[in-house]
Amino acid sequence: DVSPRLSRAWPFYLAPGRDEFQAITDRLVSENTIEVPKRARGRGKKAMHVKDVAIRRGQGTASLGLNRYYVLIEGPRGDGTDDLIIEYKQARRSARLSIS
């Protein structure tokens, strides 16, 4: 059985889905002409493959209140022993850009 405390806290840790971060990762690689290293390619794949996403809230100083996402990238072996983690962080709009 799951404790009531954990049940209430669980939604706090849920992150957007893998598909959303797969699209973000693919776009990042494409728009910045990044050559994906062999160690970041899933078994038999030419690009990075997002396996899972976790969210972390309430961390940082200047970024307090913004989300951090930890994206698990499948490694070449496909067995979890060589997976990588990429950290994505939300950012605020620059104050300088807001001034007209």
PyMOL commands that set and color helices and strands:
alter all, ss='L'
color gray80, all
select helices_A, chain A and resi 4-13+18-31+38-40+95-98
alter helices_A, ss='H'
color red, helices_A
select strands_A, chain A and resi 50-56+68-73+84-89
alter strands_A, ss='S'
color yellow, strands_A
deselect
rebuild
show_as cartoon
